[in-house]
Amino acid sequence: MPKKSPPGLEKRHIHCSICALLGDREYATQTYGWEDEATFLPPVSNNLELVYDLAPGSSRASQLRKCPECNTFYLYTSDYEYLVNGTEDEETLARLTDDEAAEYMERDNGLGHT
């Protein structure tokens, strides 16, 4: 059973100038031909730093990212589907607990690619 993080540590994002602007889970989608309905991740998500690339070389991203200000971890994933007239792209950004982030790092054996 994983060790639990100390109380309060998981809530550090609340007072962060970056993470306070991000929900626990952010989702965006863009579909060719439907640009007026496209959604995007909040621009502040671009401030997160890549810690590990969990799928190096893949066209579908799976990355462990971290806030440089409060050290909160996030899992960023992207997916796409080729359609006859273009593509449908999806992005997800999910806030992780420290324990969840540690599990991703352990799963990657500490050999992630940044």
Order of alpha helices (4+ residues) and beta strands (2+ residues): beta-beta-beta-beta-beta-alpha
